[in-house]
């Protein structure tokens, strides 16, 4: 794991310090970031919890003319200490976003819609769910530093076929806030906090369940 993070850092740093201007794509702006997400994972009311479920994650954004953009991410919770196996909970999304206000590349407010997927363990069964999401994103910059935040709401995710009973009426909330530094062109460091929460009911009993994964993250990325 440490070797992977070191390799990503070397790659990002060498790209950032390269003198060639060829990475500037004019009306196309974007970024790609690798994360370490030090998250905790739990399913309320079941005793299913992992206090250190940290794992690698990735995110990226691509903006056209600083107006229309595409954003996606893939994050994981490592559950091997709970299940005694190589199990993970995975969360991924892909959005289309539109900037409502955008005086510069890292000063903007955007709204969007997208698709969310989550696959997780519900002891003793497995399940996955997906559905539409609506998202808002904002950034405020000052020189080489900007603060950022984004929040997404998933109003009606698919039911989960699980053991011993299905999970229904699933909705979710995901958010991330943090600060980013650009110490060199084409290179950035992100420090933030990311949270994902899914509310659901058991089909037979009607009991509420809350799946939650949250924690701090460190990201190293390239920008163009």
Phi, psi and omega in degrees: 000314179297322179296323179296314179296321179296318180296318178296320179296315180298317179298313181295318182293318180294323177293318183294323184272357179294137185283345185294133178275007188294342181285344179284118188256018176068245184287357179253123177237149179191179178203153175223129188227138171256134185247152154249116182254108183272076189258155168256148184230138178205154169239106186301135176086001182243346186079004180273108183208147176222116184282346178221083182255028185300144179198170179286153175211168182219150175212159178202153175222146176222123183241138177252119178057025180055035181228307182247133184221164176234132182225141179212158179207156177220118181231159183219154167244128180272116187251017188294333179288337180273314187268351183059032179214179181271047184275149176220153166259132184238146181224130182217150175210160175218126186235156163248126185234149182232128181279123176275332182214123187207077178290338178203177186302318183246026170229101182196164170233131183224149173237154181197176175228155181196196183231131181247139173229141176219134176233126187210165179266131173241096188304131005263016181249177178245159178204161173214153182215158180203165179167179182289154175218152173244143190220148173231141182222144177212150176219147173224123185245157174214097182069236184271005183238140169219147173260149184216161175200147174211146181222140181228141178240130178248101190283336187204085178274159182298149174295154181248127173275109186226170177251130010266353182214152182294157176251131187228174178052052185268129172223159186216161176222132179227137176211159176213135175228151180177192180225143180235144179241141174240082183289344180210156178302142176068015181219138177216157176238131179244136172235126184200186179227128184236137181222138174229130181224128178242124176261138184206170176232150171279133188299319186278312186271337184076006180291139178283147173224144178234119174263129183221136173224122182207156179164174181280156180222155174232127182234141174240128186212171175246148178234157178208000000 
